[in-house]
Amino acid sequence: MGGGVVVFLEANNEEKLLSFYWDNKFRQFDTRLTASKETDPHELVQLLRLL
């Protein structure tokens, strides 16, 4: 048997922020556009890491 932890997060599409996560072994698997009545839509990058 094996076990593990999956870490999923969404981050703003900013190069400096994404670089930090990539350096810490997160991998991008998708993007999504936010939908809110209060703010304009913007893109979020979805990242994943297996521990």
RARAVEN-V523896 format. One record per residue. PHI is phi in whole degrees, 0 to 359 (999 if undefined). D_LAST is the distance of its C-alpha to the last C-alpha in whole Angstrom. Layout:
phi->PHI d_last->D_LAST
phi->PHI d_last->D_LAST
This chain:
phi->999 d_last->15
phi->229 d_last->12
phi->221 d_last->9
phi->177 d_last->6
phi->230 d_last->5
phi->251 d_last->6
phi->251 d_last->8
phi->240 d_last->11
phi->212 d_last->14
phi->240 d_last->17
phi->228 d_last->19
phi->298 d_last->23
phi->279 d_last->23
phi->237 d_last->24
phi->304 d_last->24
phi->295 d_last->23
phi->294 d_last->20
phi->296 d_last->19
phi->300 d_last->19
phi->301 d_last->17
phi->293 d_last->14
phi->297 d_last->14
phi->296 d_last->15
phi->258 d_last->11
phi->70 d_last->10
phi->277 d_last->10
phi->234 d_last->12
phi->284 d_last->15
phi->235 d_last->16
phi->190 d_last->19
phi->224 d_last->22
phi->211 d_last->24
phi->262 d_last->27
phi->288 d_last->28
phi->225 d_last->31
phi->214 d_last->32
phi->284 d_last->36
phi->276 d_last->36
phi->231 d_last->34
phi->290 d_last->34
phi->297 d_last->32
phi->214 d_last->29
phi->272 d_last->26
phi->246 d_last->22
phi->262 d_last->20
phi->263 d_last->17
phi->236 d_last->13
phi->218 d_last->10
phi->216 d_last->6
phi->262 d_last->4
phi->251 d_last->0
